[in-house]
Structures are given as C-alpha cells and as structure tokens.
Amino acid sequence: MNQKPNQERRHAFDLESELRGRTLRVYFELLSTKEPMGPRELQRKLDLSSPSLAAYHLDKLVELGLVRRERGEYEVEEVVQVGVLKQFIWVGHRALPRHLLYAAFFTTALIIYLLVYPQHLTFANVAAWLFGGTASALFWFETWRAYKNLP
C-alpha cells in the first residue's frame, strides 16, 4: 500500500499548524524578498523586539524545511500554499490574490459592454449591468479581503 499521499497530507497538516502568527510573517517576508536576509535585517523590517526573536522564527522555518541558512543569512527553500497563503499566487516575489484576475476580467468586460453597446433601459441591458456589476463587486471584495489577511 502506498503511504506517500498520507505522508504528504500529514506534512501539510504539520506545516499548517506550525506556520502561523509571527512565523508566518517571517516566512512571508522571506518570500517577498529577492535576496537572502539575516536576523537583524528581518528584525528591523518586521519591527520585532530583538534579532534573537527573528533568529528563533527563522530556525523554526529551517526545521520545517521551508528555509535554508547559508553564511548567517536565510532564504526560501520551498514555497508552500498553506493557511492564508492558499489565497495567493506568486508572480516573481509578489503575492497576488487569486480573485484579482477574475475581478479585473469582469470589470473590464462590464466597461467594454458599457462603451461598445448602446445603453437603453431594456431587459438585456439591465441583466448585463446587474450580472457584470455584481460579479465585479464580489470579486473585488474577495480580493480586498485576501489582502487584508496578509501576514
């Protein structure tokens, strides 16, 4: 019997339970930075109380296998999608909410419809306005909510 899927599920569960709070903020900061970072620099960026607190969270990430340490600096070893990070896609070192693409698509489609087609008070136009406006509003709301939950 193949135990690999169970091990992967268990690993994801362990990461989900360990990668929270300040540790998640430290991991997110490393994901967002292009260059390796030391504890002192991380302490300043995240306004932590001491470099040793930053080092504690960095070492925790090393133990989880997400970060590697070289010459006193840390860089991301593995990108994982757990917790709040599931709501984002990474483009380079930039996190973009998954709903952003849908929000932009429906908003653009609505604007094009308003500009191209004659706007009269007909059932088809009202339905298009309602559908496009509602879809745009919902996806922009979800995009905003995802940004608000960033570590």
ABEGO torsion letter per residue (X at the ends): XBAAAAAAAAAAAAAAAABBEAAAAAAAAAAABABBBBAAAAAAAAGBABAAAAAAAAAAAAAAGABBBBGGBBBBABBBBBEAAAABBBBEABBBBAAAAAAAAAAAAAAAAAAABBBBBBAAAAAAAAAAAAAAAAAAAAAAAAAAABX
